[in-house]
Amino acid sequence: MAATDFKTSGQRQLAIYHDLINENRLKKAELAAAYNVTPRSIQRDINAVNDFLTTINDPRQIKYNPTYKSYELQVDTPTNEVTDKHQLVARDVLAIAKIVLASRAFTKSELDDLLDGLTNLIQPTSRKAVKSIIGDEKIFYTPVHHGQSLLNLLWFFSDAIRHQTTMTITYQRRENFEVTRTILPEAVIFSEYYFYIACYNAKHQTTLFYRADRIKTYRPSQPSQQITRSRNDRFNDGEFRKRIQFMYPGNILKVRFQFWGIVEAALDRFPTAEVVQRYFANDQVEPFDPKNDHERYRQPDQGGSVVIEAEVLGDYGVMMWLLSQGAAVKVLGPTDFVKKVKTELAKMHARYE
């Protein structure tokens, strides 16, 4: 049906709304020409659709986008924040799909289910576009090697965390033998391709991390085995995330290192990191205002470096990352940690003798 066949304003408004929910961008002059009406009539149609959306409490409104010089549906919130009524659109689903693909955490069948579920949340025309964009990545997707389906397990443990249910698990250790543990699940964490369940182990009186794919069996424990913890003692995954970048537990440690690499990469790796000193390539101190983020985090000139301090949890994980930076890093403190790094470097050197 041609646009000129829509004779009434109601028909035009439905057609305009249909185009917009399929994420098309519309220009007033082109609409006026297509429907053989004046631009003022099109503006009244837009106002009428917006009034309808407001009446049904739909968070979207037709708004003018100066970047594209056209009208589109946008979420209308006073603080420009997404509300609980926000509907996912193509750009949201594309971003999530890219993260899921890059994680490599799921089996191929789970990945297909996840991506199908995500793309089914958007309009058919947008769905086709998103599937086209991620098509090659999906074809060549290579999951990690454990081959375990995880979605049901992750949901089960998330529910156990919510209800503070003590669990008995059979766990396969790295040495390829199985152990039975009674634990209180406290958080589900994703890191470096793997999901982990952070659990309080009453026997060791500490929080330990169990890789989800190595949990072979799991069930609620007997009433006599229940573990309880006060609210103050419970694991805080938000604070934990700021201080640990690899899944190796330990005590809180403030490391200090000189870095010749990409400053942004180091700061992103350690959320608690601060640049405390800067050097020119000739090792002369570069003055800077520590209160000015731009000056602190600016990449040094070629050959220059920065000194970074970061609060971390456990020394093994941070040592592995620092060593991976090769000659771009020099560990400065604390003293005991420097000794551990030197010992590890000596072992590495011995491999080549």
C-alpha positions as CSV (number, residue, x, y, z in Angstrom):
1,M,0.0,0.0,0.0
2,A,1.4,3.4,-1.0
3,A,1.8,6.2,1.6
4,T,-0.8,8.3,-0.3
5,D,-3.4,5.6,0.3
6,F,-3.5,6.6,4.0
7,K,-6.2,9.2,3.8
8,T,-7.0,9.9,7.4
9,S,-4.8,11.4,10.1
10,G,-5.3,8.2,12.2
11,Q,-4.0,6.0,9.4
12,R,-1.0,8.3,9.0
13,Q,-0.3,8.2,12.7
14,L,-0.4,4.4,12.8
15,A,1.9,4.2,9.8
16,I,4.3,6.7,11.4
17,Y,4.3,4.8,14.7
18,H,4.8,1.4,12.9
19,D,7.9,2.8,11.1
20,L,9.3,4.2,14.3
21,I,8.9,1.1,16.4
22,N,10.9,-0.7,13.7
23,E,13.7,1.8,14.5
24,N,13.4,3.8,11.3
25,R,14.3,7.4,11.3
26,L,11.8,9.7,9.7
27,K,12.1,13.2,8.2
28,K,9.1,15.6,8.4
29,A,9.5,16.9,4.8
30,E,9.8,13.4,3.3
31,L,6.7,12.3,5.3
32,A,4.7,15.4,4.1
33,A,5.6,14.6,0.5
34,A,4.8,10.9,0.9
35,Y,1.4,11.6,2.4
36,N,0.7,14.6,0.3
37,V,0.0,16.8,3.3
38,T,1.8,19.8,4.9
39,P,4.7,19.6,7.3
40,R,2.3,21.1,9.9
41,S,0.0,18.2,9.5
42,I,2.9,15.8,10.1
43,Q,3.8,17.7,13.3
44,R,0.2,17.3,14.5
45,D,0.5,13.5,13.8
46,I,3.7,13.3,15.8
47,N,2.1,15.3,18.7
48,A,-0.9,12.9,18.6
49,V,1.3,9.8,18.8
50,N,3.3,11.3,21.7
51,D,0.1,12.2,23.5
52,F,-1.0,8.5,23.1
53,L,2.3,7.2,24.4
54,T,2.0,9.5,27.4
55,T,-1.6,8.3,28.1
56,I,-0.5,4.6,28.2
57,N,2.6,5.4,30.3
58,D,5.0,4.3,27.6
59,P,8.4,5.8,28.5
60,R,9.2,6.5,24.8
61,Q,8.5,9.7,22.9
62,I,9.1,10.8,19.3
63,K,12.0,13.2,19.4
64,Y,14.1,15.1,16.9
65,N,17.7,13.8,16.6
66,P,19.9,16.7,15.3
67,T,22.7,14.3,14.5
68,Y,20.6,12.5,11.8
69,K,18.2,15.5,11.2
70,S,15.3,13.1,11.7
71,Y,12.7,11.9,14.2
72,E,13.0,8.7,16.2
73,L,11.6,7.0,19.2
74,Q,13.6,7.7,22.4
75,V,13.1,6.8,26.0
76,D,11.7,9.9,27.7
77,T,13.0,10.2,31.3
78,P,13.7,13.5,33.1
79,T,17.2,12.4,34.2
80,N,18.1,10.7,30.9
81,E,18.3,7.4,32.8
82,V,16.8,4.2,31.6
83,T,13.6,3.3,33.6
84,D,12.3,-0.2,34.5
85,K,9.9,0.2,31.5
86,H,12.8,0.6,29.1
87,Q,12.7,-1.8,26.2
88,L,15.9,-3.1,24.7
89,V,16.7,-1.8,21.2
90,A,19.1,-3.0,18.6
91,R,22.1,-1.1,19.9
92,D,21.6,-2.5,23.4
93,V,21.3,-6.1,22.2
94,L,24.3,-5.7,19.9
95,A,26.5,-4.5,22.8
96,I,25.4,-7.4,25.0
97,A,25.8,-9.9,22.2
98,K,29.4,-8.7,21.6
99,I,30.3,-9.1,25.3
100,V,28.7,-12.6,25.4
101,L,30.7,-13.7,22.3
102,A,34.0,-12.3,23.7
103,S,33.5,-14.1,27.0
104,R,33.8,-17.5,25.4
105,A,32.2,-18.8,28.7
106,F,29.3,-20.7,27.2
107,T,28.9,-23.9,25.1
108,K,27.9,-23.4,21.5
109,S,24.3,-24.5,22.2
110,E,24.0,-22.1,25.3
111,L,25.5,-19.3,23.2
112,D,22.9,-19.9,20.4
113,D,20.1,-19.9,23.0
114,L,21.4,-16.7,24.6
115,L,21.8,-14.8,21.3
116,D,18.4,-16.0,20.0
117,G,16.7,-14.8,23.2
118,L,18.4,-11.4,23.1
119,T,17.6,-10.8,19.4
120,N,14.0,-11.9,19.9
121,L,13.6,-8.9,22.2
122,I,13.8,-6.4,19.3
123,Q,11.8,-5.8,16.2
124,P,12.2,-8.1,13.2
125,T,14.0,-5.6,11.0
126,S,16.5,-4.8,13.7
127,R,16.8,-8.4,14.6
128,K,18.0,-9.2,11.1
129,A,20.5,-6.4,11.2
130,V,22.0,-7.5,14.5
131,K,22.2,-11.1,13.4
132,S,24.0,-10.0,10.2
133,I,26.6,-7.9,12.2
134,I,27.5,-10.8,14.6
135,G,27.1,-13.5,12.0
136,D,30.8,-14.2,11.4
137,E,31.7,-14.1,15.1
138,K,28.9,-16.6,15.9
139,I,30.1,-19.0,13.2
140,F,33.7,-18.9,14.4
141,Y,32.9,-18.8,18.1
142,T,35.3,-21.0,20.1
143,P,34.2,-21.8,23.7
144,V,36.7,-22.6,26.4
145,H,37.5,-26.3,26.6
146,H,35.6,-27.5,29.7
147,G,32.5,-28.1,27.6
148,Q,30.1,-27.8,30.6
149,S,26.7,-26.2,30.4
150,L,26.5,-23.5,33.0
151,L,23.3,-21.6,32.9
152,N,21.2,-23.9,35.1
153,L,24.0,-24.2,37.6
154,L,24.6,-20.4,37.8
155,W,20.9,-19.8,38.3
156,F,20.7,-22.6,41.0
157,F,23.6,-21.1,43.0
158,S,22.3,-17.5,42.5
159,D,19.0,-18.7,44.1
160,A,21.0,-20.4,46.9
161,I,22.8,-17.1,47.6
162,R,19.6,-15.2,47.7
163,H,18.1,-17.7,50.3
164,Q,21.4,-18.3,52.1
165,T,21.2,-22.0,51.5
166,T,24.2,-24.2,52.6
167,M,25.3,-26.5,49.8
168,T,27.2,-29.8,49.5
169,I,29.2,-30.0,46.4
170,T,31.5,-32.5,44.7
171,Y,34.4,-30.5,43.2
172,Q,37.1,-31.5,40.7
173,R,40.4,-30.0,41.7
174,R,43.2,-29.0,39.3
175,E,45.0,-32.3,40.2
176,N,42.0,-34.2,38.7
177,F,40.7,-35.7,41.9
178,E,37.3,-34.9,43.4
179,V,36.6,-33.6,46.9
180,T,33.4,-33.0,48.8
181,R,32.8,-29.7,50.4
182,T,30.0,-28.1,52.5
183,I,29.9,-24.4,51.7
184,L,27.7,-21.3,51.9
185,P,27.5,-19.7,48.4
186,E,28.0,-15.9,48.6
187,A,28.5,-14.6,45.1
188,V,28.7,-15.5,41.4
189,I,31.7,-13.9,39.7
190,F,32.9,-13.9,36.1
191,S,36.6,-13.4,35.4
192,E,39.0,-14.3,32.6
193,Y,36.7,-16.6,30.6
194,Y,35.3,-18.5,33.7
195,F,32.5,-18.3,36.2
196,Y,33.4,-18.7,39.9
197,I,31.2,-19.3,42.9
198,A,32.6,-17.4,45.9
199,C,31.7,-19.6,49.0
200,Y,32.3,-19.4,52.7
201,N,34.1,-22.6,53.8
202,A,33.4,-23.1,57.6
203,K,36.3,-25.6,57.9
204,H,38.8,-23.1,56.7
205,Q,36.9,-20.1,58.0
206,T,37.4,-18.1,54.9
207,T,35.9,-17.4,51.5
208,L,37.2,-19.7,48.7
209,F,36.5,-19.6,45.0
210,Y,35.2,-22.7,43.1
211,R,35.3,-22.6,39.3
212,A,31.7,-23.3,38.3
213,D,32.5,-25.8,35.5
214,R,34.4,-28.0,38.0
215,I,31.4,-28.4,40.3
216,K,30.3,-31.9,39.4
217,T,27.4,-32.4,41.8
218,Y,25.5,-30.0,44.1
219,R,22.6,-30.2,46.5
220,P,21.3,-28.5,49.6
221,S,23.0,-29.7,52.7
222,Q,21.4,-31.5,55.6
223,P,20.0,-29.3,58.4
224,S,22.8,-30.3,60.8
225,Q,25.4,-29.0,58.3
226,Q,23.9,-25.5,57.9
227,I,26.3,-22.5,57.9
228,T,25.2,-19.1,59.0
229,R,26.9,-15.8,58.8
230,S,25.9,-12.3,60.0
231,R,25.2,-9.6,57.5
232,N,28.4,-7.8,58.5
233,D,30.5,-10.9,57.9
234,R,29.0,-11.7,54.5
235,F,31.1,-11.5,51.3
236,N,30.9,-8.1,49.6
237,D,31.4,-8.8,45.9
238,G,31.5,-5.1,45.0
239,E,34.4,-4.4,47.3
240,F,36.0,-7.6,46.3
241,R,35.9,-6.7,42.6
242,K,37.8,-3.5,43.3
243,R,40.8,-5.3,44.8
244,I,41.1,-8.7,43.0
245,Q,41.7,-9.1,39.3
246,F,42.5,-12.8,39.3
247,M,40.8,-15.5,41.2
248,Y,43.4,-16.1,43.8
249,P,42.4,-15.1,47.4
250,G,44.7,-13.6,50.0
251,N,45.3,-10.6,52.3
252,I,44.9,-7.0,51.2
253,L,48.2,-5.7,49.9
254,K,49.2,-2.2,48.5
255,V,51.6,-2.7,45.6
256,R,53.7,-0.1,44.1
257,F,55.3,-0.3,40.6
258,Q,56.9,1.8,38.0
259,F,55.3,1.4,34.6
260,W,56.5,2.2,31.1
261,G,53.4,0.7,29.3
262,I,50.0,2.0,28.5
263,V,48.9,3.8,31.7
264,E,45.2,3.4,30.9
265,A,45.5,-0.4,30.6
266,A,47.1,-0.6,34.1
267,L,44.5,1.6,35.7
268,D,41.7,-0.4,34.1
269,R,43.2,-3.6,35.4
270,F,43.4,-2.3,39.0
271,P,40.3,-0.2,39.9
272,T,41.9,1.1,43.1
273,A,45.1,2.2,41.2
274,E,46.4,5.7,41.5
275,V,49.3,7.4,39.7
276,V,51.6,8.9,42.4
277,Q,54.6,9.9,40.4
278,R,55.6,10.7,36.8
279,Y,59.0,10.6,35.1
280,F,60.4,11.9,31.8
281,A,62.4,9.6,29.6
282,N,65.6,10.8,31.1
283,D,64.4,9.7,34.6
284,Q,63.8,13.2,35.8
285,V,60.7,13.8,37.8
286,E,57.8,15.2,35.9
287,P,55.9,17.8,38.0
288,F,52.1,17.3,38.0
289,D,49.0,18.3,39.9
290,P,47.8,15.1,41.7
291,K,44.3,16.6,41.9
292,N,44.1,16.9,38.2
293,D,43.0,13.6,36.7
294,H,44.0,14.6,33.2
295,E,47.6,15.3,34.3
296,R,47.8,12.1,36.5
297,Y,46.5,9.7,33.9
298,R,48.0,11.2,30.7
299,Q,50.2,8.8,28.9
300,P,53.9,9.9,29.4
301,D,56.0,11.0,26.5
302,Q,57.9,8.3,24.7
303,G,60.3,6.6,27.2
304,G,58.6,8.2,30.2
305,S,57.0,6.3,33.0
306,V,54.6,6.5,35.9
307,V,54.6,5.1,39.4
308,I,51.3,3.4,40.3
309,E,50.0,2.3,43.7
310,A,47.1,-0.1,43.9
311,E,45.3,-2.0,46.7
312,V,44.8,-5.6,45.8
313,L,43.6,-8.8,47.4
314,G,46.3,-11.5,47.3
315,D,49.7,-11.3,45.7
316,Y,49.8,-14.2,43.3
317,G,47.3,-12.9,40.7
318,V,48.8,-9.4,40.6
319,M,52.3,-10.8,40.4
320,M,51.3,-12.9,37.3
321,W,49.9,-9.8,35.6
322,L,53.0,-7.7,36.4
323,L,55.3,-10.4,35.1
324,S,53.2,-10.5,31.9
325,Q,54.2,-6.9,31.2
326,G,57.9,-7.9,30.7
327,A,60.4,-5.0,30.8
328,A,57.5,-2.4,30.9
329,V,57.3,-2.8,34.7
330,K,59.5,-2.6,37.8
331,V,58.0,-3.6,41.2
332,L,58.9,-1.2,43.9
333,G,57.1,-2.4,47.0
334,P,56.3,-3.7,49.5
335,T,59.7,-5.3,50.2
336,D,58.4,-8.9,50.7
337,F,56.4,-8.7,47.5
338,V,59.5,-7.5,45.6
339,K,61.4,-10.5,46.9
340,K,58.7,-12.8,45.7
341,V,58.8,-11.2,42.2
342,K,62.6,-11.6,42.1
343,T,62.4,-15.2,43.1
344,E,59.9,-15.9,40.4
345,L,62.0,-14.1,37.8
346,A,65.0,-16.2,38.8
347,K,62.9,-19.4,38.3
348,M,61.9,-18.1,34.9
349,H,65.5,-17.3,34.0
350,A,66.5,-20.8,35.0
351,R,64.1,-22.3,32.5
352,Y,66.4,-21.0,29.7
353,E,69.7,-22.1,31.1
